[in-house]
């Protein structure tokens, strides 16, 4: 059954006072400064190779940093990043990236590396990364990982004997081996269907969305595929052919490379989100977007019609009042980057970036429509509440002198952008994190391109409200820094789940540390040799202390009321604690049995529980008939605190099992699913 979604008719947007344009800001002329999508694949660049190792004192990161490899190709994705990093059930971390092998970009390939938790280093056979494609001009790589350690890099490349780029996916010979065989989809007419995003569902089926590359009216193409194994070895990927005879379903069209795909970990649901162009003249078509959601309830074979999540208030083009500010209607639009995920309660979550658009222009600025590239914000929408919440709002213009705008010419870039969500299945599954890029107007290159850091925000109520974010990279760039000295994190991606080592939880982050700001394929900055990093962030090191105001920034604005109306309808007194850190030394305040992780699992999983006081504990596993199948703890005296036990179900059959915790006369039971 297809679920219906009625997005709140909040009259939501940033208050006009917050978004008022100062006289020193520089308007973006949307008719010619917006990047042309069709040229985003390859653009000539400046061959000025610089290779320097960043000073360690300038890398003040939270957690531990591991270099997966290098690339001359700093630019990894045009818009939506998707997932580049994933973690398997044994804690191995699998990362991918687009590797420019020389400063001329003559050689480019999809690369893979795997971090071993036992040695806390990269796999011995591929310490600097290995080829995941070995095909012509492979690039724009995303990745998904199965619990058993099989990773599936997806990228675009030119198949043998073909003249056009197509979507590819590779299968490893064994889990974490790094010995990949690529497979590709049939060409889709004359269009190149490329820039893929890939995920997997709970039974290991692959789901993806790719974008065709004509200059206008790009199609968003859903696809699915099945990995084939022989005696545990990966031998093939079979792409599904749908009833039309094609290996794609076209779910919508737009003007930006922003679609993303998600598959539920507990059901057959699949979701695709994209930006649908509302039209306009020239470059305005790439800015003027609706946010659309399409859902399949049968594993991607059939999709319901698209749902307009943002449902913008239309401009009053007649404007009889003559008040052009009021006649603008809504003045925010989603741009090029978003993230869609399912939580473990089967709810869809969307994080997306918006920028401003004034159809009638803005006072003091000529030649409407007017869009301000420096001002942007990131939002969350949750299916369980059908509410929007603001994660971060950058409402200031970034200028350096004479009113000239920093970031003004950077292709596809906004002040805050590239959201990537991660979920913690413990604590009832309500804890979630969102990482994103935030440019810093006090640090910029000799070409006046701003450096950026990676920040992480936290929500303890499944995205309804958020804490103010924390800078987790905090690199330092001098003003006017030369190539090789201008440090800039870009194209970051979080693994979709928090993992635990004992009682300590971790976020898993991947990104490129560019040493000269700007995307070189877009003729921005100099070509430099850049490190690709995996950053392991302990939750205990993230102390979120300040709640982000939930009622001062809203998504829609009624054109007749510039200050914005329509607060999010929930009790502001029922929010999170004002100081949150997970995985530290504090004693729990309540007896609690958490959901196992991963779930579903094969064949091992972890079970965590909290004890307020020292207790005698019994932890047992039962089948659906109530028969005991395993005892993990048998009347053992345990101290107060968090405890985690591994459960190996390799001798059991697939199915639903219950685990029951008893401590000092109190008990709790949860379900888990073994899928072999």
ABEGO torsion letter per residue (X at the ends): XBBBBBBBBBBBEBBAAAABBBAABBBBBAAAABBBAAAAABBBBBBBBBBBBBBAAABBBBEBBBBAEBBABABABABBAEBABBBBAAGBBBBBBBBBABAAGABBBBBBBBBBAAAGBBBAABAAEBBAAGBBGBBGBBBBBBAAGBBBBBBBBBBBGBABBBBBBBBBABBGAGBBBBBBBBBBEABBBBGBBBBBBAAGBBBBBBBBABABGBBBBBBBBBBBBBGGBBABBBBBBBAAGBABBBAEBBABBABBBBBBAABABBBBBBBBBAEEBEAAAAABBBBBBBBBAAGGABBBBBBBAAGBBBBBAAGAAGBAAAAAEBABBBBABBBBBBBAAGBBBBBBBBBBBBAAEBBGBBGOBBBBAABBBBBBBBAAAGBBBBABBBABBBBABGGBBBGAABBGBBABBGBBBBBBABGGGABBBBBBBBBBAABBBAAGBBBBBBBBBBBAAGGABBBBBBBAAGBBBBBGBBBGABBBBBGBBBBABBBBBEABBBBBBBBBBBABBEBAAAGBEBBBBBBBBBBBBBAAABBBABBBBAAABBABBBAABAAEBGBBBBBAABBBBABBBBGBABBBABBBBBBBOBOBBOABBBBBBBBABBBBBBBBBBBAAGBBABBABBGBBBBBEBBBBBBBAAABBBEBBBBBBBBGGBBBBBBBBBBX
